[in-house]
Amino acid sequence: MKTLKLSILAIFVSASFLSCDNSKKQEAEKNVAQFSNYVDSVSVVSTEKLKENWENVENAYTEKKLQAQSSIESLGENPELNEKLNKVNSKYDEFKAKFQIDAEKLEASNRKMNFRKTFFDGKEIGDDMNFDWVNKDNIVSVYDLFVTTASKNKDSYSREDWDEIKLMYEALDTRKNTVEKEGLTSSDNLKIAKLKLKFAPMYTLNRMGAKSEENAEAKK
């Protein structure tokens, strides 16, 4: 009778351990799946939105990763789940590297766009440098603001800034050639000519100065 009781107890204990192991395995599988789903979900979010919430993304990633690791470690050796975890980690590392490159490009693009806006009263100027909105009635004020802005901030511009300024200036000049055929008065044309005479030497001198300063800094 005593032997029978011991056998039943052994079976019960064994079943309890097995049940516990199965429960731990299920928990580990669930945590790894949740970790994988999280990485999949953030990898399709736009760079702009990710950039605004990157700290939260990293915190959630770390939390879910540790949770998955901890539950796997409680099982002891489990090569299959470890391999799945490693794959998810690798996928996140690739996603993070791509995000950082895209975020830098986005920041540079936004910086360029904001820089251009300062010359045209907040108006967005795309990479196509489309100045169709400039006409015979506003072209003098557009040139005046452009040259005034460049003159006011000339000491703060880098060589790259001056290169960007030149691109905008040349695009505006191209638009002027069209506006001249659309009724630009000789009086307004003369005003623009005076502004252009003011801009040309200012651009040459300050771009050369900015380049010299950058070369001096590079030699330090």
VOGU-3710 file (C-alpha; in Angstrom, 3 decimals, decimal comma):
1> mktlklsila> 0,000/0,000/0,000  2,837/2,308/0,961  4,596/1,501/-2,323  1,426/2,293/-4,268  1,085/5,657/-2,534  4,708/6,504/-3,324  4,191/5,558/-6,960  1,093/7,743/-7,215  2,966/10,605/-5,573  5,868/10,185/-7,992
11> ifvsasflsc> 3,485/10,227/-10,953  1,772/13,345/-9,594  5,081/15,145/-9,018  6,301/14,124/-12,456  3,101/15,365/-14,057  3,383/18,633/-12,155  6,964/19,156/-13,382  5,901/18,331/-16,953  2,974/20,717/-16,723  5,247/23,400/-15,335
21> dnskkqeaek> 7,792/22,862/-18,131  5,056/23,046/-20,769  3,723/26,238/-19,205  7,194/27,807/-19,218  7,726/26,793/-22,824  4,391/28,250/-23,877  5,229/31,473/-22,036  8,627/31,665/-23,730  7,121/31,020/-27,167  4,511/33,707/-26,539
31> nvaqfsnyvd> 7,144/36,255/-25,462  9,341/35,536/-28,485  6,314/35,859/-30,769  5,353/39,188/-29,180  8,929/40,416/-29,535  8,956/39,417/-33,208  5,580/41,059/-33,853  6,798/44,271/-32,239  9,875/44,450/-34,474  7,694/43,771/-37,533
41> svsvvstekl> 5,249/46,515/-36,513  7,827/49,298/-36,007  9,752/48,424/-39,152  6,850/49,613/-41,344  6,336/52,967/-39,585  7,472/56,085/-41,444  10,891/57,507/-40,585  9,336/60,850/-39,635  7,035/59,286/-37,029  9,780/57,005/-35,716
51> kenwenvena> 12,121/59,963/-35,330  9,600/61,690/-33,069  9,225/58,621/-30,824  12,558/56,829/-31,159  13,272/56,736/-27,419  9,959/54,950/-26,823  10,727/52,501/-29,635  14,112/51,630/-28,115  12,666/51,283/-24,603  9,895/48,965/-25,768
61> ytekklqaqs> 12,388/46,919/-27,796  14,670/46,468/-24,774  11,771/45,520/-22,507  10,354/42,916/-24,891  13,805/41,531/-25,666  14,663/41,055/-21,984  11,282/39,487/-21,333  11,808/36,975/-24,129  15,392/36,230/-23,033  14,380/35,711/-19,419
71> sieslgenpe> 11,592/33,283/-20,278  13,918/31,280/-22,558  16,611/31,117/-19,871  14,088/29,707/-17,406  13,707/26,695/-19,707  17,410/25,905/-19,732  18,763/24,855/-23,133  16,394/25,565/-26,005  18,292/26,054/-29,285  15,120/26,518/-31,337
81> lneklnkvns> 13,817/29,491/-29,350  17,296/30,963/-29,024  17,663/30,865/-32,797  14,307/32,626/-33,233  15,341/35,273/-30,721  18,655/35,837/-32,499  16,883/36,240/-35,839  14,547/38,871/-34,397  17,521/40,720/-32,885  19,320/40,684/-36,223
91> kydefkakfq> 16,208/41,955/-37,986  15,945/44,822/-35,504  19,624/45,715/-35,922  19,155/45,931/-39,711  16,008/48,008/-39,275  17,744/50,352/-36,813  20,726/50,881/-39,131  18,405/51,744/-42,035  16,340/54,044/-39,829  19,428/55,983/-38,723
101> idaekleasn> 20,497/56,535/-42,349  16,970/57,590/-43,370  16,661/59,871/-40,319  19,885/61,669/-41,248  18,636/62,148/-44,816  15,298/63,444/-43,541  16,997/65,870/-41,181  19,226/67,169/-43,973  16,219/67,571/-46,264  14,234/69,445/-43,600
111> rkmnfrktff> 17,217/71,661/-42,853  17,571/72,522/-46,552  13,838/73,214/-46,875  13,832/75,508/-43,838  16,926/77,290/-45,149  15,236/77,964/-48,477  12,116/79,291/-46,759  14,092/82,116/-45,152  14,727/83,626/-48,606  11,116/83,493/-49,802
121> dgkeigddmn> 8,981/84,586/-46,864  8,290/81,038/-45,669  7,317/79,656/-49,067  8,443/76,069/-49,710  10,890/75,669/-52,587  11,185/72,086/-53,773  14,137/70,457/-55,483  12,560/71,274/-58,842  13,163/74,978/-58,002  9,783/75,891/-59,438
131> fdwvnkdniv> 9,234/79,656/-59,343  6,011/79,782/-61,360  4,423/81,778/-58,542  6,818/84,671/-59,304  5,216/87,154/-61,698  5,607/90,715/-62,976  3,752/92,091/-59,953  5,815/90,468/-57,194  9,204/89,750/-58,759  10,873/92,923/-57,457
141> svydlfvtta> 9,826/92,173/-53,861  11,009/88,560/-54,268  14,470/89,687/-55,418  14,591/92,350/-52,714  13,825/89,869/-49,914  16,310/87,369/-51,348  19,195/89,828/-51,519  18,314/91,460/-48,184  18,236/88,075/-46,433  21,590/87,073/-47,918
151> sknkdsysre> 23,136/90,409/-46,935  21,762/90,323/-43,405  23,036/86,807/-42,665  26,101/86,635/-44,912  28,579/86,195/-42,055  26,796/83,097/-40,750  26,636/81,119/-44,011  28,938/78,206/-44,777  30,368/77,464/-48,217  27,626/74,852/-48,701
161> dwdeiklmye> 25,032/77,466/-47,785  26,389/79,822/-50,436  26,284/77,013/-52,992  22,616/76,466/-52,140  21,977/80,215/-52,358  23,523/80,265/-55,827  21,210/77,459/-57,000  18,165/79,395/-55,822  19,453/82,643/-57,310  20,048/81,057/-60,710
171> aldtrkntve> 16,585/79,467/-60,662  15,051/82,831/-59,836  16,998/84,410/-62,692  15,646/81,774/-65,055  12,122/82,671/-63,967  12,914/86,357/-64,540  13,692/85,625/-68,190  10,135/84,338/-68,561  8,565/87,180/-66,588  10,300/89,732/-68,846
181> kegltssdnl> 8,168/88,395/-71,697  5,021/88,679/-69,619  4,999/92,436/-69,142  7,829/93,274/-66,730  8,253/97,049/-66,795  11,580/98,697/-67,559  11,399/100,416/-64,171  11,095/97,099/-62,320  13,782/95,580/-64,498  16,135/98,387/-63,449
191> kiaklklkfa> 15,363/97,790/-59,769  16,179/94,109/-60,189  19,434/94,972/-61,983  20,532/97,082/-59,011  19,737/94,236/-56,617  21,718/91,833/-58,792  24,702/94,206/-58,765  24,542/94,187/-54,981  24,307/90,395/-54,761  27,071/89,346/-57,182
201> pmytlnrmga> 30,140/90,714/-55,315  28,609/89,810/-51,952  28,222/86,194/-53,056  31,764/85,965/-54,478  33,521/87,507/-51,477  31,571/85,718/-48,779  31,699/82,289/-50,418  35,458/82,622/-50,797  35,702/83,755/-47,170  33,615/80,836/-45,949
211> kseenaeakk> 35,753/78,401/-47,927  38,961/79,873/-46,475  37,615/79,566/-42,937  36,638/75,938/-43,505  40,097/75,135/-44,898  41,734/76,796/-41,875  39,542/74,774/-39,510  40,409/71,560/-41,351  44,140/72,185/-40,893  43,852/72,551/-37,116
//
